[in-house]
Amino acid sequence: MRWNFLLVATLAAVASAPVLGPASAAAPVPDFSGMWVHPWLPGYEPMASGPTSLKNLSRREGVSNPLQLVGDYKNPILKPETAAIVKKFGDMSLNHFGFHNPRNQCWPNGIPFVLSANGLQIFQQADKITMLYQTDHQVRRVRMNAQHPAKVTPTYYGDSVGHYEGDTLVIDTIGVKPGPFAMVDWFGTPQTPSLHVVERYRLLDYAQAKEGLDRANKENALPAPAAVDLSYRGKHLQLTFTVEDPTVFTTPWTATVTMGKPVVEWAENVCAENPRKYGTEEDAQVPTAAKPDF
């Protein structure tokens, strides 16, 4: 009798338990694959409020002048010594033809500088994501559902690990190796090995993406409007990223990069094939090896 009683009680409990339908299944992985374009320069979209990226003090027709990169050295995210460096680079840009950065010197752009690249292609796999940037065909690899090693070997793109949070791809990067021309943005803001960057990618309907696109148009120049379909109303890819480096900044800060769909094929873009500047400025200091690696 005791066993019959337990069986009846068990069956009653199962019958009263909630039925788990499709909502309890794992959320589908969003599809970020394909090519995306963001032709605005210098690239980042400063947020409307809160700690955010630098704006260009040099303006042309109301927006950033990409031919003169004068970062707002009074932005409160900058420590005093960082502000002095940004001001120095801005003065160089005003008084001469500019200053070296990883892009014009044909060096790996690194993180987060490469996030301002004009185009991005994403290849998704279960265990990794590969990102190919239009600028000089730079490549990043993100290990999915993994942890940073206890001891990270610094590289130009750092150690990137990712995971999905619902409809968002989250990428955490540490261990970024500063190159000889390393900087956080186009204004010469320096970076150190303490740099930590968190990226969050989401697919947005046009109505949702418009706020970011409006900030891009308000702040940045669009030198190549033919590269993007401005009438495109489909899904956009928005990157929201947060930068933290206590050696350089007073606080973490956030900006966005909102990407649409390209309308032209990517042109072959190999910076080091033509490092000559025709006397308008110094030749690019292309990475070279003084001796063989083996």
N, C-alpha and C positions, 0 to 999 in steps of 0.2 A: 504493500500500500504506500509505503514511504516513497518508493521510486516512482509510482504513478503520480503521486502528488508533485514531486519535483519536476516531472515531465510536463504536467499540466501548467505549472508555474512558469517554466521556461518558455513553453509555446505562447503563453499569454504575454510574456514580456516581449517576445519577438514580434508578436502581432501588434503590440502597442508602440513599437519603436518607429520613429519617423522613417519614411521611405526616402532614400538618397537618390535623387534623379540626376539629370545631366549637369545641373549647377554645381554638383560636388566634384565633377571631373576636373582634371588639371586644365588650367586656362590655356587656350591655343597660343603658340608662340607667334608674336607679330612678325610680319614679313618686311624687313627693311632692305632686302636685297635690291640690287639695281644701281643705276647711276643717278646722282643728285648734283645740283649745281647751285652755287652761291657766288655770283660774280661781283658783289659789292666789295669795295675796298675802303678802308683797311680790313674790313671783315667782321669783327665782333659787333654785336648789337647791344649797346649799353641798356641796362634795365631802366624803366621809368622811375624807379625809386630804389633806395637801399644801396649798399656797397656794390659797385659795379665797375666795369672796365673804363679805361681812359678814353676821353674824347679828344679829337684833334682841334687844337686852338687855331690852326690855319684853315680858313674856310674859302671856298670858291663856289659862288652861286648858292650860298647858304648851307652847303654840306661840306664834309671833310675834303680837304685838298690832298689827294694822294701824292702830289709832287712835292709837298712840304709836310713832313711828319713832325708835328710839334705837340707832344703829349701834354695833357693838362696836369702839370706837376703839382697843382694845388689840390688834386683829388685826395680826400682824407684817407683812402686806403693805403697811401704811400707813406713809409717811414721817412724821416727827414733826409737820411743819406740816400734813399731811393729816389726821392723827389729831386735831389741835386743831380743824380745821374740822368734822369729823364729830361731835366732842364738843359743839361749839357748837350744831349743828343738833339734836342729841339733847336738850340742855338746853332749847332752844326748844320742842321737842315735849312735854317733860315739864311745862313751866311755862305753856304757852299752848295754842293749838289747832293747832299745827303750824307748818310753814314752806312756802314756795313751792317747787314743783318744776314741771318742764315739763308734767306731766299736769294738775295742778290749776290751772295758769295758762293752759291752752289753747294752749300753744306746741308746735311740733314736738318730739317726744320725743327724737329723735336716737338715735344708736348709742352705747353699747349699751342705754340706758334702755328703748327700745321693745321690746327682746327679752322684757321681762317683761309685755307686753300680754296681755290675757286670751284673745284669739283671733287666729288667723293664717290667711289664705287664700293659697295658692300657685298661680300660673299659670306653667307651664313651657313654654318655647319653645326651639328649638335655639340661638338666639343670645342669649337673655335670659331672665331669670326675674323676674317681678313678684310682690311680696309686699304684700298688703293686710292691715293690722292692724285689729282690731275697734275699738280705742280711737281714736276720732275719725277713723276712715277714713284713717289715714296710709298712705302708699305708698312703697315702695322699689323700685328697679330695679337688677338685677344683670346686668352684661355678662358673657356666658359666653366662656370661652377667649380672654380679652383681657388686656392689660397695663395697669397704671396709667400715665397719661400722665406725662411727665417733670416737668411742672408741674401740680399738681392745684389746681383752684379749690375752696376749701373750701365745703361745704354741710352742712346739718344731718344728713344721712344719709351724708355722705362719698362717696367713690368706691369702689364695690364691684365686684369682679371675681370670677368663680367658675369652677370646673371640677369634674369628677367624678374621684374616686379610688375605683374599684370601685363599691361600694354607697353611697358617701358623697359628699354635695355639700359642697364646701369653698368658703367665701366669705371673701375678704380685703378689709378695708375700712381705708382711710386717708383723710386730708383731711376729718376731721369738724370742722365749725364749731361751737364752743361758743356756744349761745344765752344769753340773759340769765339763764335759770334752769337752765342745763345742769348735769347731774350724771350720774355713772356708774350710780347705784343710787338706791333710795328713801331712803337715809340721808344724802344730801347730799354724798357723796364727789365731789370736783370732777374735772373733766377739762380737758385742755389740747389744743392743736393737735398735740401729739406722740402722741395716742392712736392705737393700732393694735389692731384687733379681728379675730380669725379665728374663723369659725363653721364647725362641722361638723355636718351633718344626716344622720341615719340612720333608716331604718325598722326597728323592733324588734318581735319577737313579745312578747306580754304578759309571758312569763316573763323576758325580757331587760329589759323596761321597768320591771318591778316594783321593782327596786332604786332607780331614780330617783323613781318614784312614792312609795315609802316615805320617801325623803329629803324630798320635797315635803310629805308629810303630817306628818313629824316636825318640820319647821321652820316651815312656813307655814300661815296660816289659810285655810280654805275657806269664804268667806262666801256663796258661791252654788253649793252642791252640785248644784242642779237644772240647772246649765248643762252638766254633764258626766255622761256615763253611767259611773258608778263600777263597774258590772258588766261593762263592755265588755272583751272579751278578744281583740279583733282587733289589727291592727297599730297601733303607736304611733309617733309622730315624736319623736325625741329630738335636741335641739340641745345640743351641747357647745361652749362658746365660751371663748376665751382672750383676756384683756385685758392690754395692755401700754401703760404710759405712764410712762416713767422719771422724769418730772417729779413724778408723784404717788405712784407705788408703788415699793416696794423690789424687787419681783420680778414677773414675769408671774403671773397667777392664772387659775384655771379654775372654771367652774360649769356646771350643766346646766339645761335647761328641758325637761320631758317632757310631751308633749301627747297627748291622746286625741281622741275624736270628740264634737262638740257634739250635744246632744239638743234644742235649741231654736233657733229662728231668731235671727239677730243683730238686736238692737234698733237703731233709728236712734240714733246717738251722735255728736252735734255739740256739742262742749264750748262753743264760742263763742256758741251760741244762748241760753245762760242763764248768764251770768257772775256773776249776783247771788248772794250768799251769805247773804242774810236776816239780816244782823247777827251771824252766828256767827263770821265771820272776814272779812278783807278781800275785796272783789270781785276776781275774776280779772283780771289785767292782760293782757287779750287783745291779740294783735298788731294794731297799727293803723298806718296810714300818715299822716304829717303832710302829705305832698304827693303828687300823682299820680306814677306811675312814668313817664309819658310826657306 
